[in-house]
Amino acid sequence: MRTNMFLSVLFGMLMTASLTGCIYIDEADVNPQPGAAILEIYVYRLGNDEPVSGRPVQVYWTKEDARNQVNAISSRTYTRSDGTATIYNLPYGHRLWVRVDQVLIFDTERTSRLHEGINYLNIGIF
């Protein structure tokens, strides 16, 4: 029963990914670790507040690492059609840097101190 439910959920996620574009699913996305932080990022367009889809998002320890795209602590994920991207299994108790890539530029934002469970960050881009 539990295996069937897991397979149904996984199949639904894969179908959604195939319909909405490239969303990479790794084991951490399907099986978040207990006691870890989850970061839900909402990327929107400044000026009209519309969600931005298809933007690459990655998490880093420092702003310097985010600028240079080195030492990432998350795999790259992409914003969905509703402008959100969810990153699982982050260390809580820390402030981290999130990089959102655009066509020719990028934006970095610092999180508040992450707590265990779900955390939220809104990032406005041009």
N, CA, C and O atoms as a DFTB+ gen file, in Angstrom:
504 C
 N C O
     1  1       0.832      -1.193       0.000
     2  2       0.000       0.000       0.000
     3  2       0.875       1.255       0.000
     4  3       0.674       2.163      -0.807
     5  1       1.839       1.293       0.907
     6  2       2.705       2.457       1.028
     7  2       3.576       2.625      -0.221
     8  3       3.816       3.744      -0.673
     9  1       4.046       1.498      -0.774
    10  2       4.851       1.537      -1.985
    11  2       4.023       2.054      -3.158
    12  3       4.515       2.841      -3.967
    13  1       2.773       1.614      -3.253
    14  2       1.901       2.088      -4.324
    15  2       1.661       3.588      -4.221
    16  3       1.647       4.291      -5.231
    17  1       1.471       4.076      -2.994
    18  2       1.249       5.505      -2.806
    19  2       2.498       6.287      -3.214
    20  3       2.404       7.308      -3.896
    21  1       3.668       5.799      -2.790
    22  2       4.929       6.453      -3.154
    23  2       5.086       6.489      -4.667
    24  3       5.444       7.523      -5.231
    25  1       4.822       5.371      -5.325
    26  2       4.952       5.315      -6.787
    27  2       3.956       6.242      -7.472
    28  3       4.281       6.862      -8.484
    29  1       2.752       6.341      -6.933
    30  2       1.754       7.252      -7.499
    31  2       2.205       8.704      -7.374
    32  3       2.075       9.478      -8.322
    33  1       2.731       9.076      -6.215
    34  2       3.221      10.436      -6.005
    35  2       4.403      10.717      -6.928
    36  3       4.464      11.778      -7.550
    37  1       5.335       9.783      -7.021
    38  2       6.490       9.948      -7.895
    39  2       6.057      10.077      -9.339
    40  3       6.569      10.937     -10.054
    41  1       5.127       9.248      -9.790
    42  2       4.621       9.327     -11.160
    43  2       3.983      10.689     -11.406
    44  3       4.195      11.291     -12.458
    45  1       3.209      11.175     -10.453
    46  2       2.587      12.495     -10.597
    47  2       3.616      13.597     -10.706
    48  3       3.450      14.521     -11.502
    49  1       4.691      13.516      -9.911
    50  2       5.754      14.531      -9.976
    51  2       6.454      14.480     -11.326
    52  3       6.759      15.520     -11.910
    53  1       6.707      13.280     -11.820
    54  2       7.370      13.153     -13.119
    55  2       6.490      13.670     -14.243
    56  3       6.985      14.311     -15.170
    57  1       5.207      13.404     -14.175
    58  2       4.293      13.915     -15.197
    59  2       4.231      15.436     -15.149
    60  3       4.218      16.091     -16.192
    61  1       4.193      15.999     -13.954
    62  2       4.190      17.453     -13.820
    63  2       5.457      18.045     -14.396
    64  3       5.408      19.064     -15.085
    65  1       6.593      17.422     -14.124
    66  2       7.867      17.905     -14.652
    67  2       7.876      17.862     -16.169
    68  3       8.379      18.788     -16.805
    69  1       7.338      16.822     -16.757
    70  2       7.351      16.722     -18.212
    71  2       6.414      17.740     -18.843
    72  3       6.636      18.160     -19.979
    73  1       5.373      18.142     -18.128
    74  2       4.428      19.110     -18.667
    75  2       4.856      20.551     -18.426
    76  3       4.465      21.436     -19.186
    77  1       5.638      20.807     -17.403
    78  2       5.988      22.184     -17.055
    79  2       7.401      22.560     -17.451
    80  3       7.806      23.693     -17.192
    81  1       8.162      21.693     -18.052
    82  2       9.526      22.024     -18.457
    83  2      10.520      21.221     -17.657
    84  3      10.172      20.199     -17.066
    85  1      11.752      21.676     -17.635
    86  2      12.830      20.936     -16.973
    87  2      12.827      21.205     -15.484
    88  3      13.167      22.303     -15.043
    89  1      12.449      20.221     -14.724
    90  2      12.582      20.261     -13.271
    91  2      13.337      19.005     -12.902
    92  3      12.884      17.897     -13.190
    93  1      14.481      19.167     -12.268
    94  2      15.274      18.007     -11.913
    95  2      14.833      17.499     -10.558
    96  3      14.713      18.273      -9.607
    97  1      14.592      16.210     -10.464
    98  2      14.189      15.591      -9.211
    99  2      15.296      14.638      -8.802
   100  3      15.631      13.711      -9.539
   101  1      15.863      14.868      -7.625
   102  2      16.843      13.916      -7.130
   103  2      16.284      13.261      -5.870
   104  3      15.188      13.598      -5.423
   105  1      17.026      12.345      -5.311
   106  2      16.543      11.579      -4.167
   107  2      16.194      12.484      -2.994
   108  3      15.257      12.195      -2.249
   109  1      16.941      13.584      -2.819
   110  2      16.672      14.494      -1.702
   111  2      15.319      15.160      -1.856
   112  3      14.667      15.461      -0.856
   113  1      14.880      15.399      -3.091
   114  2      13.588      16.031      -3.310
   115  2      12.440      15.098      -2.934
   116  3      11.416      15.544      -2.417
   117  1      12.611      13.809      -3.193
   118  2      11.568      12.848      -2.917
   119  2      11.581      12.413      -1.449
   120  3      10.530      12.100      -0.889
   121  1      12.750      12.391      -0.829
   122  2      12.898      11.925       0.544
   123  2      13.606      12.964       1.415
   124  3      14.778      12.779       1.743
   125  1      12.928      14.056       1.800
   126  2      13.595      15.027       2.659
   127  2      13.984      14.408       3.998
   128  3      13.242      13.603       4.561
   129  1      15.150      14.793       4.497
   130  2      15.647      14.243       5.748
   131  2      14.928      14.888       6.933
   132  3      14.706      16.099       6.937
   133  1      14.568      14.096       7.929
   134  2      13.968      14.691       9.119
   135  2      14.988      15.575       9.832
   136  3      16.171      15.239       9.895
   137  1      14.536      16.687      10.358
   138  2      15.427      17.574      11.089
   139  2      16.164      18.560      10.212
   140  3      16.996      19.314      10.717
   141  1      15.893      18.587       8.921
   142  2      16.565      19.520       8.017
   143  2      15.629      20.682       7.685
   144  3      14.426      20.630       7.941
   145  1      16.214      21.725       7.112
   146  2      15.431      22.880       6.681
   147  2      15.024      22.701       5.222
   148  3      15.759      22.121       4.423
   149  1      13.859      23.203       4.898
   150  2      13.355      23.243       3.532
   151  2      13.180      24.718       3.193
   152  3      12.627      25.477       3.989
   153  1      13.648      25.127       2.019
   154  2      13.544      26.526       1.616
   155  2      12.674      26.624       0.374
   156  3      13.001      26.066      -0.673
   157  1      11.555      27.344       0.503
   158  2      10.706      27.597      -0.653
   159  2      10.970      29.029      -1.105
   160  3      10.772      29.984      -0.353
   161  1      11.419      29.153      -2.344
   162  2      11.803      30.449      -2.913
   163  2      10.746      30.854      -3.924
   164  3      10.353      30.059      -4.778
   165  1      10.286      32.098      -3.823
   166  2       9.332      32.636      -4.789
   167  2      10.040      33.740      -5.568
   168  3      10.488      34.726      -4.983
   169  1      10.142      33.575      -6.888
   170  2      10.802      34.556      -7.750
   171  2       9.723      35.274      -8.549
   172  3       8.915      34.649      -9.236
   173  1       9.726      36.601      -8.446
   174  2       8.708      37.403      -9.137
   175  2       9.368      38.571      -9.858
   176  3      10.491      38.962      -9.541
   177  1       8.652      39.118     -10.830
   178  2       9.133      40.231     -11.632
   179  2       8.834      41.531     -10.894
   180  3       7.686      41.797     -10.537
   181  1       9.873      42.343     -10.663
   182  2       9.685      43.652     -10.035
   183  2       8.863      44.527     -10.975
   184  3       9.050      44.491     -12.191
   185  1       7.981      45.286     -10.423
   186  2       7.162      46.177     -11.234
   187  2       5.756      45.649     -11.426
   188  3       4.790      46.391     -11.249
   189  1       5.621      44.375     -11.786
   190  2       4.275      43.837     -11.974
   191  2       3.987      42.628     -11.077
   192  3       2.885      42.082     -11.118
   193  1       4.949      42.212     -10.284
   194  2       4.784      41.129      -9.302
   195  2       4.362      39.794      -9.906
   196  3       3.831      38.946      -9.189
   197  1       4.582      39.581     -11.196
   198  2       4.227      38.303     -11.823
   199  2       5.282      37.248     -11.507
   200  3       6.471      37.565     -11.466
   201  1       4.872      36.002     -11.283
   202  2       5.843      34.937     -11.025
   203  2       6.719      34.695     -12.253
   204  3       6.264      34.839     -13.387
   205  1       7.978      34.327     -12.017
   206  2       8.924      34.063     -13.095
   207  2       9.258      32.571     -13.079
   208  3       9.732      32.049     -12.070
   209  1       9.013      31.897     -14.185
   210  2       9.282      30.455     -14.252
   211  2      10.560      30.182     -15.037
   212  3      11.012      31.004     -15.834
   213  1      11.127      29.010     -14.791
   214  2      12.289      28.555     -15.549
   215  2      13.614      29.173     -15.159
   216  3      14.593      29.012     -15.889
   217  1      13.686      29.874     -14.038
   218  2      14.942      30.488     -13.596
   219  2      15.708      29.515     -12.731
   220  3      15.137      28.930     -11.811
   221  1      17.018      29.323     -13.008
   222  2      17.843      28.451     -12.166
   223  2      18.079      29.070     -10.785
   224  3      18.334      30.268     -10.664
   225  1      17.990      28.240      -9.755
   226  2      18.160      28.673      -8.369
   227  2      19.130      27.712      -7.687
   228  3      19.049      26.498      -7.872
   229  1      20.057      28.275      -6.888
   230  2      21.003      27.452      -6.145
   231  2      21.354      28.144      -4.834
   232  3      21.285      29.370      -4.745
   233  1      21.734      27.362      -3.802
   234  2      22.020      27.887      -2.462
   235  2      23.509      27.721      -2.146
   236  3      24.125      26.708      -2.476
   237  1      24.075      28.764      -1.486
   238  2      25.508      28.804      -1.156
   239  2      25.689      29.267       0.283
   240  3      24.792      29.869       0.872
   241  1      26.884      28.973       0.850
   242  2      27.221      29.443       2.196
   243  2      27.511      30.930       2.225
   244  3      27.097      31.619       3.157
   245  1      28.225      31.448       1.207
   246  2      28.655      32.854       1.227
   247  2      28.227      33.580      -0.040
   248  3      27.947      32.958      -1.064
   249  1      28.181      34.898       0.047
   250  2      27.839      35.714      -1.112
   251  2      28.908      35.571      -2.199
   252  3      28.596      35.528      -3.389
   253  1      30.162      35.498      -1.774
   254  2      31.269      35.320      -2.722
   255  2      31.110      34.010      -3.500
   256  3      31.294      33.985      -4.717
   257  1      30.772      32.936      -2.807
   258  2      30.544      31.654      -3.479
   259  2      29.384      31.759      -4.466
   260  3      29.456      31.227      -5.574
   261  1      28.317      32.447      -4.061
   262  2      27.160      32.608      -4.946
   263  2      27.540      33.394      -6.198
   264  3      27.143      33.031      -7.306
   265  1      28.298      34.456      -6.026
   266  2      28.729      35.250      -7.193
   267  2      29.569      34.425      -8.158
   268  3      29.425      34.541      -9.375
   269  1      30.459      33.579      -7.600
   270  2      31.380      32.800      -8.433
   271  2      30.863      31.399      -8.779
   272  3      31.532      30.653      -9.494
   273  1      29.679      31.041      -8.278
   274  2      29.071      29.733      -8.516
   275  2      29.997      28.579      -8.125
   276  3      30.198      27.639      -8.894
   277  1      30.555      28.671      -6.918
   278  2      31.412      27.606      -6.393
   279  2      30.886      27.175      -5.021
   280  3      30.228      27.954      -4.332
   281  1      31.175      25.947      -4.636
   282  2      30.820      25.427      -3.311
   283  2      29.326      25.490      -3.001
   284  3      28.941      25.807      -1.875
   285  1      28.490      25.195      -3.980
   286  2      27.038      25.196      -3.755
   287  2      26.679      24.111      -2.746
   288  3      27.282      23.038      -2.733
   289  1      25.693      24.398      -1.903
   290  2      25.250      23.392      -0.938
   291  2      23.912      22.788      -1.337
   292  3      23.303      22.047      -0.566
   293  1      23.456      23.107      -2.549
   294  2      22.246      22.481      -3.089
   295  2      22.471      22.220      -4.568
   296  3      23.294      22.873      -5.210
   297  1      21.743      21.275      -5.089
   298  2      21.789      21.085      -6.530
   299  2      20.955      22.198      -7.175
   300  3      20.088      22.790      -6.531
   301  1      21.227      22.468      -8.433
   302  2      20.485      23.515      -9.138
   303  2      19.069      23.020      -9.393
   304  3      18.858      21.883      -9.817
   305  1      18.119      23.878      -9.131
   306  2      16.726      23.593      -9.435
   307  2      16.169      24.779     -10.197
   308  3      16.821      25.820     -10.279
   309  1      14.995      24.646     -10.746
   310  2      14.404      25.702     -11.575
   311  2      13.043      26.093     -11.018
   312  3      12.320      25.258     -10.473
   313  1      12.702      27.371     -11.159
   314  2      11.398      27.826     -10.699
   315  2      10.303      27.220     -11.574
   316  3      10.448      27.098     -12.791
   317  1       9.211      26.848     -10.921
   318  2       8.059      26.278     -11.617
   319  2       7.215      27.406     -12.220
   320  3       7.567      28.579     -12.103
   321  1       6.128      27.052     -12.848
   322  2       5.270      28.042     -13.508
   323  2       4.677      29.047     -12.518
   324  3       4.317      30.159     -12.904
   325  1       4.573      28.659     -11.241
   326  2       4.048      29.590     -10.232
   327  2       5.149      30.431      -9.593
   328  3       4.902      31.151      -8.625
   329  1       6.386      30.339     -10.143
   330  2       7.500      31.150      -9.659
   331  2       8.227      30.575      -8.456
   332  3       9.141      31.211      -7.933
   333  1       7.843      29.388      -8.005
   334  2       8.464      28.827      -6.814
   335  2       9.470      27.733      -7.154
   336  3       9.347      27.032      -8.158
   337  1      10.452      27.614      -6.294
   338  2      11.418      26.514      -6.334
   339  2      11.605      26.072      -4.897
   340  3      11.673      26.911      -3.999
   341  1      11.689      24.780      -4.662
   342  2      11.827      24.248      -3.317
   343  2      13.137      23.484      -3.216
   344  3      13.437      22.623      -4.044
   345  1      13.915      23.813      -2.188
   346  2      15.195      23.150      -1.962
   347  2      15.129      22.469      -0.600
   348  3      14.797      23.083       0.414
   349  1      15.456      21.180      -0.612
   350  2      15.319      20.335       0.573
   351  2      16.674      20.077       1.229
   352  3      17.730      20.306       0.639
   353  1      16.605      19.593       2.467
   354  2      17.760      19.081       3.212
   355  2      18.872      20.109       3.405
   356  3      20.051      19.795       3.245
   357  1      18.494      21.322       3.744
   358  2      19.473      22.368       4.058
   359  2      19.757      22.371       5.560
   360  3      18.900      21.988       6.356
   361  1      20.951      22.801       5.944
   362  2      21.260      22.868       7.378
   363  2      20.495      24.031       8.020
   364  3      20.509      25.146       7.497
   365  1      19.839      23.779       9.134
   366  2      19.134      24.876       9.790
   367  2      20.033      25.528      10.827
   368  3      21.046      24.960      11.234
   369  1      19.647      26.735      11.253
   370  2      20.452      27.487      12.208
   371  2      21.452      28.416      11.532
   372  3      22.246      29.068      12.211
   373  1      21.424      28.481      10.205
   374  2      22.376      29.304       9.452
   375  2      21.630      30.249       8.523
   376  3      20.477      30.012       8.163
   377  1      22.315      31.332       8.139
   378  2      21.828      32.209       7.072
   379  2      22.609      31.849       5.815
   380  3      23.838      31.785       5.842
   381  1      21.910      31.618       4.731
   382  2      22.535      31.177       3.496
   383  2      22.260      32.177       2.374
   384  3      21.421      33.066       2.519
   385  1      22.966      32.026       1.261
   386  2      22.800      32.895       0.103
   387  2      22.145      32.123      -1.030
   388  3      22.518      30.985      -1.314
   389  1      21.169      32.744      -1.672
   390  2      20.458      32.138      -2.796
   391  2      20.786      32.928      -4.052
   392  3      20.706      34.157      -4.064
   393  1      21.156      32.214      -5.108
   394  2      21.452      32.844      -6.398
   395  2      20.357      32.461      -7.393
   396  3      20.024      31.287      -7.550
   397  1      19.806      33.476      -8.061
   398  2      18.832      33.282      -9.130
   399  2      19.452      33.835     -10.402
   400  3      19.777      35.020     -10.473
   401  1      19.616      32.987     -11.401
   402  2      20.207      33.418     -12.665
   403  2      19.132      33.930     -13.610
   404  3      18.033      33.383     -13.699
   405  1      19.493      35.014     -14.322
   406  2      18.649      35.546     -15.373
   407  2      19.413      35.403     -16.688
   408  3      20.420      34.698     -16.737
   409  1      18.962      36.045     -17.727
   410  2      19.596      35.864     -19.034
   411  2      21.043      36.335     -19.033
   412  3      21.934      35.555     -19.370
   413  1      21.305      37.577     -18.667
   414  2      22.669      38.101     -18.677
   415  2      23.187      38.483     -17.300
   416  3      24.374      38.769     -17.145
   417  1      22.321      38.493     -16.306
   418  2      22.716      38.900     -14.961
   419  2      22.203      37.882     -13.948
   420  3      21.500      36.938     -14.307
   421  1      22.559      38.082     -12.685
   422  2      22.051      37.222     -11.620
   423  2      21.730      38.083     -10.416
   424  3      22.164      39.232     -10.327
   425  1      20.979      37.529      -9.502
   426  2      20.625      38.214      -8.262
   427  2      20.933      37.280      -7.101
   428  3      20.688      36.077      -7.186
   429  1      21.469      37.829      -6.016
   430  2      21.698      37.041      -4.809
   431  2      20.941      37.679      -3.655
   432  3      20.882      38.903      -3.535
   433  1      20.369      36.844      -2.820
   434  2      19.647      37.292      -1.630
   435  2      20.046      36.410      -0.465
   436  3      20.302      35.218      -0.637
   437  1      20.099      36.994       0.717
   438  2      20.439      36.231       1.916
   439  2      19.168      35.828       2.646
   440  3      18.239      36.624       2.782
   441  1      19.135      34.599       3.107
   442  2      17.980      34.119       3.862
   443  2      18.048      34.646       5.290
   444  3      19.098      35.099       5.745
   445  1      16.940      34.585       5.978
   446  2      16.989      34.758       7.424
   447  2      17.558      33.460       7.994
   448  3      17.774      32.509       7.244
   449  1      17.800      33.401       9.283
   450  2      18.331      32.178       9.885
   451  2      17.303      31.067       9.683
   452  3      16.167      31.167      10.146
   453  1      17.716      30.010       8.987
   454  2      16.795      28.913       8.688
   455  2      16.463      28.125       9.945
   456  3      17.325      27.882      10.789
   457  1      15.220      27.738      10.054
   458  2      14.794      26.885      11.154
   459  2      14.402      25.524      10.585
   460  3      14.217      25.378       9.377
   461  1      14.281      24.551      11.445
   462  2      13.872      23.223      11.015
   463  2      12.478      23.307      10.403
   464  3      11.599      23.968      10.956
   465  1      12.271      22.653       9.283
   466  2      10.989      22.695       8.595
   467  2      11.028      23.658       7.415
   468  3      12.090      23.911       6.846
   469  1       9.868      24.192       7.052
   470  2       9.752      25.024       5.850
   471  2      10.074      26.487       6.150
   472  3       9.577      27.063       7.118
   473  1      10.917      27.075       5.297
   474  2      11.289      28.487       5.350
   475  2      10.935      29.113       4.001
   476  3      10.867      28.412       2.992
   477  1      10.708      30.429       3.981
   478  2      10.285      31.095       2.753
   479  2      11.204      32.274       2.446
   480  3      11.698      32.950       3.348
   481  1      11.423      32.507       1.137
   482  2      12.212      33.649       0.678
   483  2      11.606      34.146      -0.629
   484  3      11.401      33.365      -1.558
   485  1      11.318      35.447      -0.702
   486  2      10.826      36.069      -1.930
   487  2      11.955      36.849      -2.567
   488  3      12.657      37.594      -1.883
   489  1      12.141      36.687      -3.877
   490  2      13.198      37.392      -4.596
   491  2      12.588      38.084      -5.812
   492  3      12.038      37.430      -6.699
   493  1      12.689      39.402      -5.844
   494  2      12.215      40.170      -6.989
   495  2      13.349      40.411      -7.971
   496  3      14.442      40.815      -7.574
   497  1      13.095      40.165      -9.257
   498  2      14.107      40.363     -10.297
   499  2      13.559      41.286     -11.375
   500  3      12.347      41.466     -11.491
   501  1      14.450      41.864     -12.157
   502  2      14.046      42.742     -13.263
   503  2      13.660      41.964     -14.485
   504  3      13.295      42.554     -15.503
